[in-house]
Amino acid sequence: MKNLLIATDFSTNAKHAARYGYTLAGKIEANVVLCNAFLVPAEIPQGGTLVWPQYEYEELQKSSADELKELEKSLERSAKGPAFRPYITRISEDGIVSDIVNRAAKKENVELVVMGTHGHTWVSGTFLGNHSRKMIDDATCPLLLVPPTAEIAPVKKIAFATDFKEPKKDLEAIFELISLLKRLNAELLLTHIYDEIDEAYDFKKTIEGFLLELSNKANYPHIYYRIVKSNKPAKGLDWLCRFGNVDILAMVHRKRSFFDKILTGSHTQKMAQHITIPLLVIPGK
């Protein structure tokens, strides 16, 4: 059985994301790894060598372990009904969050990492702020970013947004996503955000071929397609998240990709302030 890893810093938003992740794990029948990374303050003596005070390390380690135990108890108490109840393990280490999460994901056979965002500060100059942006850039498996406004409810529809510029790579990502969709019995909404420039090109044959190949190979009937016209990709995604009856927005992150355009787009901050649903980031292969 694969695991779902929940990265937490014990903030209110992180605890909300943990509840979201724990509920999702129950739906897909995956066990949970709770993970906390803490940084030990360094002292620099006259010799110039960094030294981590042992007493501070032990204090922080104990505090982290205690908080993880409390979070585990809280999640188990929140479980309702006879449905699958995930078994929880805990990891507490000092270091950089992305490094610890990636090591744990590899060791614990993790298929999805869940972490919270920070409300209206999804953005601080760049999309999602520096902390989440580093996780996005460094993630080795799919990453689900959960805003504090995300409702903890059954996932019925996941929108996969793309510009169809790299259809073969998009297909790979979708096939990976379908494993999750099947266990949720959720719909997949393929969404093409396009502007007047895109409209000048003939995308019809490309899209028809893409959908045909997907239909033949995916073996999953709940796949639909929708066009969203917008002169700015971020604005189109904003509209989709607000009015498209979508529970999760999924995108592939690779260099010079559609996702990368969203990260640096001028409308990013406006979109991020509106978005109320989780964002599933699939690392580009």
N, C-alpha and C positions, 0 to 999 in steps of 0.2 A: 504494500500500500504506500502511495506517495503521501507526502506531508505538505501542509500549508504553514509557512513561516510568518509570524506576526512580529514585526520590529516595533519596539515601543520605547518611549522616553518617559512614560508614566504621566504625561500631561493629560488634561481633560480630553483634548482632541485625539490623542493617541489611544486613550482608553475607549473612546467611541469607535475608533478604527478596529481595535481589538475585538469589541463585541460584534462588529460587522463581520470581521474575518472568522470569528468562532462560529457564528451563525452560518456563514457560507461553507465552512468546513463540514458542518453537520449535514448540509444539503448535498455536498458532493462526496460525503463519506471519506473524508481525509482526516488524519490526525494533525495536531497542532504543535508547532515549536514556538514557544515564546522567547524572544531574543532581545536582550538589552545590551547596548555597548556604552561603556562609561570611559571618560578620559581622566587620567590622574594628573593633577597639576605638577609641573616639573620645577625643580629648584636648580639654579645654576650657581654652583660654588665658584671660588676664585679660579680653580683649574679650568673652568669653562666646559666641563662635562655635565651633561644633563643627568640629574638624579631624581628618581621617583621615591619620595618618602614612604617607607614601608607601612607606617601607621595609617597614612592617608589611603594607600592602596587597599589595605584590609578593611578600613571603614567604608570606602566606596563599594567594595566587593560585597560586603555584608548588607549594605543598604540596598544594592541592586538585587541581591538574592531574596531579601525579605519582600521587596516590592513585587518581584515576579511571583512569589508565593501568594501574596494577597490578590494579585491580578488573576492568577489561576483559580483561586477560590471564588472570586467574583464572577468569572466566566462560567464556571460550573454551576453556580447558583442560578445563573440567568437561563440555563437550559430548561426548555419546556417540552412536555409531551414525551412519547415513547420513541421519538426519532433517534437516529444515530448520534451518539455523544462522543465527540472526539477525545482521544487520549492526549493529554498535554505533557510535554517535556519542556524544560527550561534551560536556556543558555545565557550566561552572564560573563562577559569578557571586557577587558579594557582595550581600547583601540578605536580606529576609524570605523564608523558605522558600516559603510559599504564593504570594507574588507571583511569584517566579521560576518555580515549577512551572507556574502558570497561564499565564504568558507563553510558556514553552517548549511547553506543551501546545497552545496556539493556533498557534504558529509551525510546529511539527513535525508537525501533523496527528495528535495523540495520541488514542487511543480509551480508554486505561486508564492510570491512575497507580498504581504499586505502591510501598509504603513499609513499613518495619518498625515494630513496636511494641517496648515495653520490658518484656517478661516480666510478672512479677506486678504491675508498676507500670503496666499498662494503665490503671489508675485512680489518680488522685491528687486525691481530692476530687470530681472530675467524671469521667465516663466517658472512658477512654483517656488521661487527662492533658491538660494545656493544649496541648502541641505538636500532638498528633494531633487534638484537638478543633478547633483553628483550621483545620487542613487540611480536616476534615470540613465545617466551616461555610463555608469559602471555595472549595472545589473547584468547578471548572466542568465537569469530566468525571468519570466513575466512578472511585472511589478504592478500591483493594484494600489493606487493612491486614493485614499478615502477622505473626502472633505467632511467637516463636522456637520454639514447640512444633509449628508447622505442618509436616506431613510433605510432602516434595517428591515427589509422586507424581501419576499421572494424575487429573484432575478428572472424576469420574463422576456426581456429583450436586450441584446447587446448590439450596439451599432459599431461596425468596423468602417472607419473613415479612410479613404485613400483617393489619390489623384490618378490611379491606374498607370503611372509612369513606369513602374517595375512590376508588371503583373505576375511574373513567375515567383518573385520573392513574396508578393502579397499572398499568392496561393499557399506557399509554405507556411506563412504565419496563420492563415485561416484554418488550414488542416490541423495545426497545433491547437488553435482555439476551439475547434469543433469537439475535441475530447472533453473540454469543460462544458460546452453547450449541451452535449448529450446527457450529462449527469444532472444538469439543471433543467433539462427539457425546455430550454429557452430558444427564442427565435434569434436568428442572425440577420441583421439589416445591413447590407452592403451599401455604403453611402459614397457617392461621388460628388465632391464639392468642386464646382467649375465656375469660371467667369467667361466674359465675352471672348477673351483670347483663346481659351480652351475650345469654345464653341466654333471657332473658325477651323479647327482641325476635325478630321473625321474619326471620332472615337467609337462610332457605332459598331464597327466590325470587331474592334479590339474588345469592347465590353461584351458583345455577344459571344465571342470565342472564350473569353474569361468565364462567363457564367455557364457556358456549356461544359467546359472542362471541369469546373467546380461541381456541377451537378452530377457528372459522370463518376467523379472520383471521391466525392465527399460522403456519399451514402447517408445523407441527412436531409430530410424533406423541408425543414423549417428555415429556409433561406430566401430572403427577399432582397429587392434592389430598389434604391431610391436616389434620385438626383436632387441636389440642393444647389440652386444658383446663387452665387454671391461673388462680388468682386474682391472680397478678402476672405481667405480660408477660415480665419479665426471667427469672423462674423457669421459665416455659414455654420460652423460648429456650435457657436453660441445659440443660434436659432434651433438647431437640431436638439441640443440638450434641453432647451427650455420648452419646446413645443412638439418634439418628436416622440414623446411617450417612451423614452429610452431609459434603461436602468443603469447601464454601464457604457461608456465610450471607450472603444479600443482603437489603438493606433500602433503602427510599427515605428520604432526609432532607429534610424540609421543615418549616416552622414549624408547631407544634401538630400534628405528625404522630405516628404510632405510634412512629417512631424517636426523636422528640424526647421522648416519654414514657419510653422506655428510658433515654435520656441522664440523666434526672433522677430515675429511679426509686430507691426505697430499697434494692432488691436488686441494683442495678447492680454494685457492687464485688464482691459474692459471685459473680455470674455471670461477670464479666470475669476473675476469678481462675481459673475453671474452663475457660473457653473455650480450645480448642486449635486451632481452625480459622480460616482467614482470614475477615475481614469485608469484604464488598463494599458500599460506600456509593454509592448512585445519587442524584445531586443532583436535588431536586424542581424541576420546570419552573415 
